[in-house]
Amino acid sequence: MSRPNKSERDDVTDIERVGVVGCGQMGAGIAEVCARAGLDVMVAETTGEALEFGRTRLFTSLSKAAERGKITEEELEATQARLTFTTDLGEFADRDLVIEAVVENEQVKTEIFQVLDQVVTRPDAILASNTSSIPLVKLAVSTARPDHVIGIHFFNPAPVQRLVELIPALTTSEGTLGRAQLFTEKVLGKHAIRAQDRSGFVVNALLIPYLLSAIRMFESGIASREDIDNGMEMGCAHPMGPLKLSDLIGLDTVASVAYSMYEEYKEPLYAAPPLLQRMVDAGRLGRKTGSGFYTYD
Ligand SMILES: NC(=O)c1ccc[n+]([C@@H]2O[C@H](COP(=O)([O-])OP(=O)(O)OC[C@H]3O[C@@H](n4cnc5c(N)ncnc54)[C@H](O)[C@@H]3O)[C@@H](O)[C@H]2O)c1
């Protein structure tokens, strides 16, 4: 879809400067989506090394988009020029919107929201989280601006998947929800669906029990990993079987989301099978570590 230019954008949104916290697979993808939409994007990571890794991931993805003809060489250069990188969240002072995309850990995210609350100067700036399962209200009330905190949940890979889920906390104002919707739909070109602040929202509430069932099936020896994945790819026309998809998402993220959902509902279908936890403990997190249910280069 064609995205509005800057003057058209000014008519629908007051968001020009975006901050992205975390440059893992989701943060890098979200930063790419925002920069390709013409926004000024600053990306923060914990260390210089993590930042360099994230920058390489992001620029490689942009170069691939150019190679595939999705963006021109000029657009590639202009998009790269709109991206800046830092290890200091203090540099986010002038941001209109910050999207947090760090590890799925409530304490880590809460600390980041407290820092953002201190450093972001615009009083009506939106502080958003890409969390898959952590209650938004907990992040919101850790700040002095709970009406401006919202969940904006992108899907993996963010430059490819069209959907975002918008999750207002109990404290989020209608104005913040409306601005987030305009931004994601009119500026980023995504399709937004709304969900209540319940662990898993819409998509993960349906997806995670399915992934956990596949892992339990593999663990119990009912079928091989290939047969489980082929079963869903060839039998149900899923583009990717559940074990491959778990590796893509990251087994630590699957386990963390399952844990949050189990905490919320106490239903056995959300309980992470022992094998999943052991693989996380072993550092076999899927594609991002080169090894999960499958091995990767
Ligand atoms: N993986 C998915 O498919 C997916 C899909 C949608 C949403 N999410 C959510 O997105 C978030 C990130 O997931 P991911 O898959 O990108 O994880 P990831 O492990 O690939 O990346 C997390 C990044 O956060 C960084 N980080 C940790 N603490 C930080 C801090 N204090 N400041 C700055 N950076 C910090 C890490 O260095 C790492 O690069 C999670 O909340 C996850 O639930 C993930």
The ligand as a Gaussian input file, in Angstrom:
#p B3LYP/6-31G(d) Opt

LIG

0 1
 N        9.595000     -13.040000      18.698000
 C        8.358000     -12.831000      18.290000
 O        7.851000     -13.515000      17.383000
 C        7.551000     -11.715000      18.890000
 C        6.375000     -11.305000      18.228000
 C        5.645000     -10.229000      18.772000
 C        6.065000      -9.635000      19.950000
 N        7.206000     -10.080000      20.574000
 C        7.626000      -9.387000      21.801000
 O        8.657000      -8.455000      21.442000
 C        9.570000      -8.320000      22.540000
 C       10.973000      -8.605000      22.055000
 O       11.032000      -9.919000      21.520000
 P       12.201000     -10.344000      20.499000
 O       11.730000     -11.584000      19.848000
 O       12.609000      -9.176000      19.665000
 O       13.373000     -10.695000      21.528000
 P       14.955000     -10.720000      21.247000
 O       15.528000     -11.591000      22.295000
 O       15.225000     -10.999000      19.810000
 O       15.406000      -9.183000      21.503000
 C       15.320000      -8.547000      22.739000
 C       16.342000      -7.424000      22.724000
 O       16.137000      -6.585000      23.859000
 C       17.401000      -6.109000      24.261000
 N       17.315000      -5.576000      25.612000
 C       17.175000      -6.258000      26.773000
 N       17.131000      -5.383000      27.805000
 C       17.226000      -4.133000      27.276000
 C       17.260000      -2.828000      27.821000
 N       17.173000      -2.643000      29.142000
 N       17.394000      -1.764000      26.984000
 C       17.492000      -1.953000      25.645000
 N       17.477000      -3.176000      25.068000
 C       17.357000      -4.252000      25.872000
 C       18.312000      -7.333000      24.118000
 O       19.681000      -6.953000      24.070000
 C       17.793000      -7.937000      22.811000
 O       18.517000      -7.446000      21.694000
 C        9.070000      -9.248000      23.645000
 O        8.260000      -8.506000      24.518000
 C        8.237000     -10.265000      22.873000
 O        7.242000     -10.852000      23.668000
 C        7.971000     -11.088000      20.065000

